[in-house]
Amino acid sequence: MQTVAAYRKQIDAMERKPKFATITRATTFSLLTTQDYARIHPFFDYLFHKHYFWNRGFDGMYGTIARWVRTIGEWNPGLSEEDCFSAVQCWFGLKLPGIKTVADMDEKGFPGEFFSEVVASETRRALDAVGDPNKVIAWVSTGRNPHAGDPMSAHDLYRILTASYSAGLKRFIFHPDLNIGAAEWDVISGLCGKRWHEDPSGYWPLDTPKPGTWNGGRKPK
């Protein structure tokens, strides 16, 4: 808190008035990283909370929970995986719908209830802690680089954004895997403006090869 207050003091002393922001972990894990939304947000102009849910890699919710489950199991070999998930639920107040084992995270993926319950709750908790929806901007990513997480589909991205919007979120930043792909841009443009027209002679997302580049250059008759 003293460090953040010192940053704010230096920012306010500048002749030019830049905006001051922070990128925080999801509300479920924020206190573990000394990021108490309710206490730190007055020092910042914007709070970018990580809407990260993928499995494996780092920073994603599924991957973080899986590591906690495995660690608890190593410390307590007499517990089943389901017992370990129950312990994580007690510690974090977080229940993953339909998930009872680590294998379920791959086999069942993200059921609809995950978005309507978990994503919506994470969004509301951030908004409630800050109290000003204009200061809260979700930092959305769907795995891969630079987090080494399993890629989430465009359908999952759509469900993240729509659940967050329904919970009161007004703005987000999408952090793609180096470059945005066609499916991701189709979802984002469809939700936030005019849906993208897939014209290879116009704008084309860099992470998706243009038609004609993956078929040896052969053009249809």
GUNULUM-610779 format. One record per residue: residue number from 1; chain; x negated, y negated, z of N, C-alpha, C in turn. Coordinates in Angstrom, 3 decimals. Atoms other than C-alpha are relative to their C-alpha. Layout:
<lovexs>
LOVEX:voro:keke:n_X:n_Y:n_Z:ca_X:ca_Y:ca_Z:c_X:c_Y:c_Z
LOVEX:NUM:A:X:Y:Z:X:Y:Z:X:Y:Z
...
</lovexs>
This chain:
<lovexs>
LOVEX:voro:keke:n_X:n_Y:n_Z:ca_X:ca_Y:ca_Z:c_X:c_Y:c_Z
LOVEX:1:A:-0.831:1.199:0.000:0.000:0.000:0.000:-0.867:-1.250:0.000
LOVEX:2:A:0.903:1.147:-0.031:-2.883:-2.355:0.769:-0.640:-0.221:-1.366
LOVEX:3:A:0.605:0.114:1.329:-4.475:-1.587:-2.589:0.975:-0.608:-1.000
LOVEX:4:A:-1.009:0.514:0.927:-1.254:-2.218:-4.507:0.297:-1.469:0.287
LOVEX:5:A:-0.231:1.405:-0.364:-0.666:-5.457:-2.581:-1.138:-0.877:-0.493
LOVEX:6:A:1.153:0.766:0.488:-4.190:-6.590:-3.507:0.069:-0.191:-1.508
LOVEX:7:A:-0.180:0.121:1.453:-3.507:-5.861:-7.184:1.017:-1.095:-0.310
LOVEX:8:A:-1.066:0.968:0.243:-0.304:-7.895:-7.037:-0.496:-1.422:0.256
LOVEX:9:A:0.524:1.322:-0.336:-2.123:-10.811:-5.406:-0.902:-0.516:-1.114
LOVEX:10:A:0.900:0.402:1.082:-4.751:-10.840:-8.155:0.784:-0.325:-1.272
LOVEX:11:A:-0.825:0.249:1.181:-2.125:-10.614:-10.909:0.698:-1.352:0.111
LOVEX:12:A:-0.730:1.254:-0.191:-0.154:-13.519:-9.432:-0.911:-1.215:-0.061
LOVEX:13:A:0.943:1.113:0.018:-3.316:-15.654:-9.252:-0.501:-0.322:-1.406
LOVEX:14:A:0.469:0.229:1.364:-3.962:-15.367:-12.994:0.778:-1.135:-0.651
LOVEX:15:A:-0.659:1.119:0.690:-3.212:-18.363:-15.171:1.069:0.530:-0.946
LOVEX:16:A:-1.009:-0.665:0.809:-1.481:-16.144:-17.690:0.719:1.010:0.883
LOVEX:17:A:-0.801:-0.852:-0.873:1.279:-14.058:-16.167:0.355:1.321:-0.693
LOVEX:18:A:-0.309:-1.303:0.607:1.009:-10.511:-17.437:0.983:0.786:0.860
LOVEX:19:A:-0.876:-0.898:-0.741:3.549:-7.916:-16.468:-0.846:1.102:0.635
LOVEX:20:A:0.745:-0.982:-0.773:2.359:-5.415:-13.879:0.881:1.231:0.184
LOVEX:21:A:-0.817:-1.211:-0.036:3.540:-1.803:-14.052:-0.810:1.168:0.540
LOVEX:22:A:0.639:-1.230:-0.457:2.800:1.643:-12.694:0.723:1.192:-0.603
LOVEX:23:A:-0.575:-1.242:0.495:3.349:5.151:-14.018:-0.023:0.993:1.157
LOVEX:24:A:-0.109:-0.857:-1.171:4.597:7.438:-11.253:0.419:1.418:-0.370
LOVEX:25:A:-0.519:-1.351:0.151:5.252:11.124:-10.885:1.514:-0.021:0.151
LOVEX:26:A:-1.444:-0.137:-0.200:8.850:12.330:-10.946:0.318:-0.153:1.483
LOVEX:27:A:-0.355:0.276:-1.391:10.723:11.455:-7.769:-0.203:1.219:0.891
LOVEX:28:A:0.165:-1.212:-0.793:10.583:15.082:-6.604:-1.412:0.125:0.561
LOVEX:29:A:1.397:-0.169:-0.407:6.778:14.973:-6.425:-0.679:-1.305:0.407
LOVEX:30:A:0.658:1.299:-0.160:6.154:11.251:-5.904:-0.660:-0.176:1.365
LOVEX:31:A:0.582:0.204:-1.328:5.557:11.326:-2.139:-1.276:0.801:0.193
LOVEX:32:A:1.238:-0.774:-0.074:2.904:14.021:-2.595:-1.186:-0.784:-0.541
LOVEX:33:A:1.060:0.811:0.593:0.927:11.460:-4.589:0.042:-1.434:0.542
LOVEX:34:A:-0.089:1.284:-0.712:1.591:8.593:-2.123:0.725:-1.073:-0.811
LOVEX:35:A:-0.774:0.944:0.807:4.052:6.991:-4.537:1.435:-0.040:0.508
LOVEX:36:A:-1.336:0.171:-0.573:7.039:5.992:-2.433:0.702:-1.085:-0.813
LOVEX:37:A:-0.654:0.952:0.901:9.308:4.391:-5.025:0.580:-1.196:0.751
LOVEX:38:A:-0.689:1.071:-0.719:11.263:2.400:-2.451:-0.972:-1.029:0.566
LOVEX:39:A:0.970:0.912:-0.607:8.105:0.886:-0.925:-0.911:-0.679:-1.014
LOVEX:40:A:0.971:0.587:0.920:5.917:0.290:-3.974:0.638:-0.866:-1.077
LOVEX:41:A:-0.558:0.688:1.162:8.400:-1.039:-6.518:0.010:-1.525:0.133
LOVEX:42:A:0.017:1.464:-0.059:8.489:-4.627:-5.112:-1.290:-0.625:-0.529
LOVEX:43:A:1.273:0.537:0.472:4.845:-5.017:-6.176:-0.120:0.029:-1.523
LOVEX:44:A:0.109:-0.195:1.443:5.537:-4.130:-9.806:1.170:-0.637:-0.742
LOVEX:45:A:-1.060:0.498:0.875:7.483:-5.660:-12.658:0.775:1.156:-0.632
LOVEX:46:A:-0.634:-1.172:0.590:8.189:-2.231:-14.127:-0.539:1.263:0.668
LOVEX:47:A:0.403:-1.303:-0.508:8.104:1.331:-12.863:0.343:1.038:-1.064
LOVEX:48:A:-0.165:-1.026:1.023:7.575:4.035:-15.489:-0.072:1.369:0.680
LOVEX:49:A:0.034:-1.305:-0.659:8.604:7.331:-13.916:-0.113:1.095:-1.047
LOVEX:50:A:0.281:-1.059:0.949:7.390:10.481:-15.607:1.177:0.966:-0.095
LOVEX:51:A:-1.057:-0.958:0.294:10.251:12.402:-17.141:-0.662:1.184:-0.704
LOVEX:52:A:0.801:-1.105:0.530:8.060:15.480:-17.603:0.558:1.308:0.566
LOVEX:53:A:-0.688:-1.200:-0.478:9.738:18.891:-17.426:-0.565:1.312:-0.537
LOVEX:54:A:0.475:-1.204:0.680:7.712:21.377:-19.503:-0.642:1.002:0.965
LOVEX:55:A:0.704:-1.046:-0.741:6.132:24.613:-18.332:-1.488:-0.041:-0.369
LOVEX:56:A:1.450:-0.097:0.157:2.383:25.201:-17.965:-0.626:-1.399:-0.114
LOVEX:57:A:0.693:1.279:0.054:-0.223:22.503:-18.498:0.021:-0.683:1.365
LOVEX:58:A:-0.070:0.739:-1.262:-0.110:19.763:-15.892:1.045:-1.104:-0.103
LOVEX:59:A:-0.982:1.081:-0.157:2.463:17.206:-14.712:1.435:0.386:-0.332
LOVEX:60:A:-1.363:-0.409:0.308:5.491:19.112:-16.061:0.662:0.656:1.208
LOVEX:61:A:-0.714:-0.519:-1.173:8.170:20.095:-13.527:-0.031:1.524:0.072
LOVEX:62:A:0.020:-1.466:-0.026:8.439:23.774:-14.530:-1.400:0.513:0.350
LOVEX:63:A:1.367:-0.457:-0.250:4.660:24.192:-14.569:-0.437:-0.261:1.427
LOVEX:64:A:0.358:0.331:-1.384:4.241:22.449:-11.211:0.664:0.969:0.965
LOVEX:65:A:-0.717:-0.925:-0.879:6.914:24.596:-9.567:-0.584:1.414:-0.109
LOVEX:66:A:0.576:-1.333:0.187:5.411:27.764:-11.081:-1.300:0.146:0.780
LOVEX:67:A:1.264:-0.072:-0.743:2.019:26.947:-9.568:0.242:0.049:1.505
LOVEX:68:A:-0.342:-0.065:-1.417:3.583:26.306:-6.163:0.484:1.400:0.363
LOVEX:69:A:-0.524:-1.341:-0.269:5.455:29.625:-6.368:-1.136:1.015:0.067
LOVEX:70:A:1.116:-0.948:0.008:2.293:31.530:-7.283:-0.899:-0.186:1.219
LOVEX:71:A:0.857:0.267:-1.153:0.288:29.821:-4.534:0.631:0.509:1.294
LOVEX:72:A:-0.699:-0.504:-1.188:2.910:30.570:-1.881:-0.065:1.521:0.047
LOVEX:73:A:0.080:-1.455:0.055:2.906:34.186:-3.059:-1.382:0.513:0.371
LOVEX:74:A:1.361:-0.402:-0.370:-0.880:34.385:-2.731:-0.233:-0.136:1.496
LOVEX:75:A:0.156:0.209:-1.438:-0.724:32.996:0.786:0.858:0.968:0.821
LOVEX:76:A:-0.964:-0.854:-0.719:2.210:35.253:1.723:0.353:1.189:-0.890
LOVEX:77:A:-0.228:-1.114:0.943:1.912:38.533:-0.204:1.234:0.827:0.311
LOVEX:78:A:-1.199:-0.750:-0.327:4.922:39.961:1.604:1.264:-0.588:-0.581
LOVEX:79:A:-1.179:0.664:0.556:7.277:37.507:-0.112:0.190:0.362:-1.468
LOVEX:80:A:-0.302:-0.186:1.414:9.009:38.189:-3.398:-0.051:-1.359:-0.703
LOVEX:81:A:-0.022:1.267:0.737:8.979:35.587:-6.167:1.255:-0.795:0.322
LOVEX:82:A:-1.241:0.684:-0.342:12.594:34.799:-5.367:-0.110:-0.675:1.359
LOVEX:83:A:0.244:0.623:-1.307:11.565:34.163:-1.743:-0.848:-1.260:-0.160
LOVEX:84:A:0.891:1.150:0.207:8.811:31.830:-2.962:0.753:-1.168:-0.628
LOVEX:85:A:-0.827:1.061:0.576:11.286:29.894:-5.106:0.884:-0.637:1.063
LOVEX:86:A:-0.834:0.537:-1.085:13.511:29.534:-2.031:-0.813:-0.936:0.891
LOVEX:87:A:0.861:0.861:-0.815:10.577:28.099:-0.075:-0.253:-1.333:-0.703
LOVEX:88:A:0.214:1.234:0.766:9.851:25.589:-2.850:1.255:-0.864:0.022
LOVEX:89:A:-1.259:0.747:-0.044:13.512:24.611:-2.916:0.155:-0.726:1.336
LOVEX:90:A:-0.101:0.633:-1.322:13.418:23.920:0.832:-0.954:-1.174:0.122
LOVEX:91:A:1.001:1.053:-0.145:10.248:21.838:0.594:0.323:-1.221:-0.849
LOVEX:92:A:-0.202:1.108:0.931:11.207:19.754:-2.421:1.458:-0.418:-0.144
LOVEX:93:A:-1.405:0.299:0.225:14.993:19.831:-2.275:0.367:0.135:-1.457
LOVEX:94:A:-0.165:-0.137:1.449:14.869:21.034:-5.863:0.348:1.444:-0.337
LOVEX:95:A:-0.390:-1.317:0.461:16.730:23.998:-7.338:0.094:-0.015:-1.515
LOVEX:96:A:-0.032:-0.109:1.451:16.161:25.029:-10.944:1.117:0.967:-0.383
LOVEX:97:A:-1.148:-0.860:0.318:19.483:26.374:-12.290:-0.392:1.217:-0.823
LOVEX:98:A:0.226:-1.229:0.741:19.286:29.998:-13.388:-1.397:0.564:0.099
LOVEX:99:A:1.398:-0.426:-0.078:15.598:30.332:-12.480:-0.268:0.636:1.360
LOVEX:100:A:0.323:-0.704:-1.236:14.649:32.957:-9.898:-1.413:0.563:0.004
LOVEX:101:A:1.367:-0.499:0.113:11.262:34.138:-11.185:-0.758:-0.881:-0.985
LOVEX:102:A:0.821:0.763:0.943:8.358:32.595:-13.075:0.298:0.433:-1.425
LOVEX:103:A:-0.316:-0.490:1.352:9.220:34.813:-16.063:1.274:-0.626:-0.541
LOVEX:104:A:-1.246:0.639:0.439:12.683:33.219:-16.171:-0.263:-1.324:-0.706
LOVEX:105:A:0.296:1.308:0.598:11.048:29.923:-17.115:-0.236:0.117:-1.501
LOVEX:106:A:0.185:-0.232:1.429:10.082:31.410:-20.475:1.229:0.664:-0.613
LOVEX:107:A:-1.084:-0.798:0.580:12.936:33.861:-20.973:1.322:-0.752:-0.053
LOVEX:108:A:-1.245:0.765:-0.058:15.765:31.501:-19.976:-0.183:-1.450:-0.413
LOVEX:109:A:0.274:1.373:0.418:14.081:28.189:-20.716:0.727:-1.021:0.850
LOVEX:110:A:-0.695:1.082:-0.686:16.146:25.126:-19.854:1.503:0.104:-0.279
LOVEX:111:A:-1.452:-0.087:0.215:19.861:25.918:-19.439:0.645:-1.379:0.073
LOVEX:112:A:-0.674:1.287:0.016:22.404:23.153:-19.871:0.096:-0.644:1.362
LOVEX:113:A:-0.121:0.540:-1.356:22.779:22.788:-16.097:-1.273:-0.687:0.457
LOVEX:114:A:1.247:0.662:-0.388:19.116:21.822:-15.821:0.073:-1.494:-0.318
LOVEX:115:A:-0.063:1.398:0.412:19.817:18.595:-17.688:1.090:-0.750:0.760
LOVEX:116:A:-1.115:0.679:-0.672:23.186:17.779:-16.142:-0.226:-0.120:1.505
LOVEX:117:A:0.236:0.036:-1.434:21.911:18.500:-12.632:-1.376:-0.571:0.341
LOVEX:118:A:1.355:0.397:-0.409:18.114:18.144:-12.378:-0.435:-1.300:-0.666
LOVEX:119:A:0.426:1.221:0.691:17.344:15.550:-15.067:0.836:-1.195:0.452
LOVEX:120:A:-0.875:1.090:-0.445:20.361:13.469:-14.062:-0.349:-0.431:1.422
LOVEX:121:A:0.344:0.322:-1.385:19.400:13.672:-10.373:-1.322:-0.744:0.081
LOVEX:122:A:1.297:0.689:0.001:15.771:12.690:-11.054:0.167:-1.448:-0.461
LOVEX:123:A:-0.242:1.349:0.509:17.029:9.690:-13.017:0.675:-0.874:1.048
LOVEX:124:A:-0.742:0.780:-1.008:19.489:8.562:-10.357:-0.864:-0.330:1.206
LOVEX:125:A:0.854:0.249:-1.162:16.926:8.925:-7.579:-0.969:-1.158:-0.267
LOVEX:126:A:0.894:1.104:0.350:14.522:6.607:-9.406:0.757:-1.323:-0.032
LOVEX:127:A:-0.806:1.219:0.090:17.251:4.075:-10.143:0.446:-0.472:1.382
LOVEX:128:A:-0.463:0.370:-1.339:18.579:4.160:-6.579:-1.138:-0.550:0.857
LOVEX:129:A:1.134:0.449:-0.811:15.116:3.738:-5.047:-0.426:-1.412:-0.363
LOVEX:130:A:0.448:1.316:0.460:14.307:0.683:-7.164:1.127:-1.024:0.104
LOVEX:131:A:-1.144:0.898:-0.134:17.787:-0.840:-7.257:0.206:-0.956:-1.147
LOVEX:132:A:-0.127:0.878:1.160:17.264:-2.617:-10.576:-0.275:0.832:-1.247
LOVEX:133:A:0.209:-0.867:1.160:17.809:-0.569:-13.764:-0.893:-0.613:-1.063
LOVEX:134:A:0.872:0.641:0.983:15.889:-3.150:-15.799:-1.481:0.199:0.309
LOVEX:135:A:1.386:-0.243:-0.381:12.702:-2.306:-13.876:-0.411:1.451:-0.210
LOVEX:136:A:0.278:-1.435:0.083:12.994:1.453:-14.347:0.002:0.435:-1.463
LOVEX:137:A:0.137:-0.447:1.380:11.720:2.826:-17.661:-0.574:1.419:0.019
LOVEX:138:A:0.467:-1.386:-0.009:11.431:6.598:-18.115:-1.138:0.182:-0.996
LOVEX:139:A:1.133:-0.328:0.873:8.109:7.771:-19.534:0.211:1.448:-0.430
LOVEX:140:A:-0.463:-1.311:0.460:9.313:10.707:-21.634:-1.046:0.665:-0.875
LOVEX:141:A:0.867:-0.804:0.855:7.155:13.434:-23.086:0.563:1.411:-0.024
LOVEX:142:A:-0.533:-1.363:0.119:7.848:16.985:-24.230:-1.128:1.026:-0.106
LOVEX:143:A:1.074:-0.972:-0.070:4.577:18.762:-23.500:-1.099:-0.244:-1.018
LOVEX:144:A:1.136:0.049:0.919:1.558:19.520:-25.690:-1.037:-1.015:0.475
LOVEX:145:A:1.064:0.929:-0.380:-1.239:16.936:-25.772:0.559:-1.255:0.649
LOVEX:146:A:1.266:-0.445:-0.600:-2.638:15.524:-23.569:0.205:0.838:1.254
LOVEX:147:A:-0.314:-0.694:-1.245:-0.933:17.619:-20.885:-0.108:1.513:-0.087
LOVEX:148:A:0.190:-1.444:0.197:-1.506:21.103:-22.348:1.251:0.803:0.344
LOVEX:149:A:-1.233:-0.688:-0.344:2.141:21.946:-21.644:0.636:0.676:-1.196
LOVEX:150:A:-0.761:-0.631:1.077:4.432:24.194:-23.637:0.884:-1.040:-0.678
LOVEX:151:A:-0.838:0.985:0.689:6.208:22.153:-26.326:1.471:0.249:0.247
LOVEX:152:A:-1.456:-0.074:-0.122:9.873:21.411:-25.687:0.611:-0.415:-1.333
LOVEX:153:A:-0.623:0.217:1.305:12.248:21.326:-28.638:0.629:-1.387:-0.103
LOVEX:154:A:-0.729:1.245:0.214:13.954:18.306:-30.186:1.362:0.060:0.684
LOVEX:155:A:-1.268:-0.168:-0.707:17.177:19.707:-28.738:-0.161:-0.318:1.478
LOVEX:156:A:0.267:0.318:-1.402:15.646:19.531:-25.259:-0.235:-1.501:0.184
LOVEX:157:A:0.200:1.446:-0.067:14.490:15.965:-25.945:1.345:-0.720:-0.028
LOVEX:158:A:-1.334:0.593:0.079:18.052:15.086:-26.933:0.721:0.128:1.336
LOVEX:159:A:-0.692:-0.209:-1.266:19.383:16.597:-23.713:-0.633:-0.793:1.146
LOVEX:160:A:0.654:0.854:-1.002:16.792:14.769:-21.592:0.530:-1.423:-0.106
LOVEX:161:A:-0.387:1.400:0.204:17.733:11.426:-23.120:1.481:-0.234:0.283
LOVEX:162:A:-1.430:0.211:-0.224:21.492:11.886:-23.048:0.367:0.170:1.477
LOVEX:163:A:-0.268:-0.169:-1.431:21.508:13.176:-19.449:-0.493:-1.210:0.784
LOVEX:164:A:0.549:1.171:-0.675:19.317:10.259:-18.382:0.874:-1.227:-0.228
LOVEX:165:A:-0.880:1.122:0.315:21.546:7.752:-20.150:1.299:0.088:0.788
LOVEX:166:A:-1.240:-0.190:-0.762:24.641:9.228:-18.523:-0.193:-0.302:1.479
LOVEX:167:A:0.300:0.266:-1.411:22.909:8.846:-15.141:-0.308:-1.469:0.267
LOVEX:168:A:0.196:1.432:-0.198:22.360:5.128:-15.739:-1.270:-0.585:-0.572
LOVEX:169:A:1.248:0.511:0.572:18.974:4.862:-17.479:0.288:-0.889:-1.211
LOVEX:170:A:-0.193:0.916:1.120:18.742:1.936:-19.896:-1.105:0.097:-1.044
LOVEX:171:A:1.125:0.035:0.936:15.271:2.273:-21.436:-0.957:1.162:0.268
LOVEX:172:A:1.029:-1.024:-0.153:12.545:4.823:-22.055:-1.122:-0.269:-0.994
LOVEX:173:A:1.121:-0.038:0.947:9.163:5.186:-23.727:-0.248:1.460:-0.331
LOVEX:174:A:0.303:-1.372:0.377:8.484:8.343:-25.716:-1.484:0.116:-0.298
LOVEX:175:A:1.428:-0.237:0.153:4.929:9.634:-25.491:-0.179:1.289:-0.796
LOVEX:176:A:0.083:-1.211:0.817:4.444:12.052:-28.428:-1.374:0.656:0.103
LOVEX:177:A:1.257:-0.743:0.060:1.713:14.622:-28.995:-0.872:-0.609:-1.089
LOVEX:178:A:0.798:0.787:0.947:-0.670:12.175:-30.691:0.901:-0.745:-0.981
LOVEX:179:A:-0.918:0.633:0.943:1.939:11.539:-33.400:1.392:0.607:0.146
LOVEX:180:A:-1.380:-0.461:-0.110:5.712:11.817:-33.457:0.356:0.896:-1.183
LOVEX:181:A:-0.438:-0.899:1.054:7.370:14.595:-35.460:1.359:-0.398:-0.545
LOVEX:182:A:-1.247:0.349:0.671:10.348:14.460:-37.784:1.219:0.278:0.880
LOVEX:183:A:-1.159:-0.337:-0.822:12.755:16.238:-35.424:0.145:-0.969:1.169
LOVEX:184:A:-0.038:0.941:-1.122:11.823:13.971:-32.515:0.482:-1.369:-0.448
LOVEX:185:A:-0.405:1.314:0.491:12.201:10.830:-34.595:1.465:-0.008:-0.437
LOVEX:186:A:-1.404:-0.099:0.380:15.535:12.032:-35.943:0.891:-0.158:1.237
LOVEX:187:A:-0.770:0.104:-1.244:16.819:12.428:-32.367:-0.038:-1.422:0.549
LOVEX:188:A:0.146:1.328:-0.612:15.433:9.108:-31.110:0.684:-1.070:-0.841
LOVEX:189:A:-0.628:1.014:0.855:16.545:7.066:-34.111:1.515:0.141:0.018
LOVEX:190:A:-1.437:-0.203:-0.044:19.992:8.650:-33.961:0.636:-0.513:1.276
LOVEX:191:A:-0.534:0.464:-1.277:20.422:7.728:-30.300:-0.178:-1.502:0.210
LOVEX:192:A:0.394:1.374:-0.354:18.811:4.305:-30.330:0.177:-1.027:-1.110
LOVEX:193:A:-0.152:0.971:1.082:19.707:2.683:-33.621:0.643:0.645:-1.202
LOVEX:194:A:-0.494:-0.588:1.237:20.195:3.809:-37.185:-0.785:1.269:-0.282
LOVEX:195:A:0.688:-1.279:0.191:19.434:7.469:-37.830:-0.902:-0.040:-1.225
LOVEX:196:A:1.026:-0.025:1.035:16.344:8.001:-39.929:0.479:0.738:-1.247
LOVEX:197:A:-0.287:-0.628:1.282:16.852:8.764:-43.619:-1.256:0.707:-0.477
LOVEX:198:A:1.193:-0.793:0.312:14.491:11.576:-44.598:-0.403:-0.187:-1.462
LOVEX:199:A:0.458:0.326:1.349:12.983:9.973:-47.663:-1.530:0.059:-0.024
LOVEX:200:A:1.459:-0.123:0.012:9.393:11.148:-48.350:-0.719:-1.209:-0.586
LOVEX:201:A:0.631:1.190:0.576:8.742:7.952:-50.309:0.087:-1.193:0.939
LOVEX:202:A:-0.087:1.053:-1.002:9.659:5.859:-47.264:-0.791:0.377:1.240
LOVEX:203:A:0.685:-0.361:-1.245:8.684:6.196:-43.608:0.114:1.504:0.227
LOVEX:204:A:-0.007:-1.421:-0.313:7.697:9.718:-42.639:-0.867:0.238:1.238
LOVEX:205:A:0.779:-0.235:-1.214:6.579:10.812:-39.131:-1.261:0.816:-0.283
LOVEX:206:A:1.297:-0.566:0.353:2.916:11.749:-39.223:-0.181:1.443:0.442
LOVEX:207:A:0.233:-1.349:-0.503:3.208:14.983:-37.241:0.745:1.060:-0.799
LOVEX:208:A:-0.711:-0.944:0.860:5.452:16.568:-39.882:-0.467:-0.187:-1.443
LOVEX:209:A:0.445:0.143:1.389:4.001:17.285:-43.353:1.147:-0.410:-0.920
LOVEX:210:A:-1.014:0.401:0.971:5.841:15.621:-46.193:0.319:1.147:-0.958
LOVEX:211:A:-0.305:-0.971:1.058:7.698:17.785:-48.708:-0.958:-0.176:-1.173
LOVEX:212:A:0.946:0.064:1.095:5.329:18.650:-51.529:-1.434:0.145:0.450
LOVEX:213:A:1.373:-0.145:-0.478:2.259:18.852:-49.287:-0.289:1.400:0.535
LOVEX:214:A:0.208:-1.335:-0.569:2.804:22.342:-47.888:0.377:1.103:-0.968
LOVEX:215:A:-0.346:-1.028:1.000:3.759:24.106:-51.121:-0.949:-0.055:-1.193
LOVEX:216:A:0.995:0.045:1.071:0.571:23.624:-53.086:0.192:-1.144:-0.969
LOVEX:217:A:-0.201:1.144:0.859:1.751:20.341:-54.533:1.022:0.230:-1.091
LOVEX:218:A:-0.994:-0.287:1.044:4.383:22.038:-56.676:1.280:-0.774:0.270
LOVEX:219:A:-1.228:0.765:-0.119:7.378:19.859:-57.286:1.160:0.763:-0.600
LOVEX:220:A:-1.170:-0.704:0.570:10.881:21.228:-57.834:0.348:-0.571:-1.364
LOVEX:221:A:-0.367:0.443:1.351:12.137:21.047:-61.414:1.194:-0.940:0.089
</lovexs>
